[in-house]
Amino acid sequence: MSGQITPEERSVALRNVVTEQDYAVRLKTYAQKKGTTVEKLRELNKEDLLVARQMGIDPEEYRKQKLADLAATVINTIGGRQ
């Protein structure tokens, strides 16, 4: 899935006037700087699932919010607004 932008990421990118291609490059750079992979950044880990369960949030909704938050972080950290 690392080659594809999720709908949540696409929405944030478009709101920030960032093309999908630019976002994909920024995401890859962000993952490299964090010493991880795009897939690992996007997945729900055990802690995420625990938080979602404790807050009474559907894991799928939590995942969507995590992806949107990831996109905002990537856009604001790598290259800033253009």
Secondary structure, DSSP 8 states (H G I E B T S, - for coil): -TTS--HHHHHHHHHTT--HHHHHHHHHHHHHHHTS-HHHHHS--HHHHHHHHHHT--HHHHHHHHHHHHHHHHHHHSS---
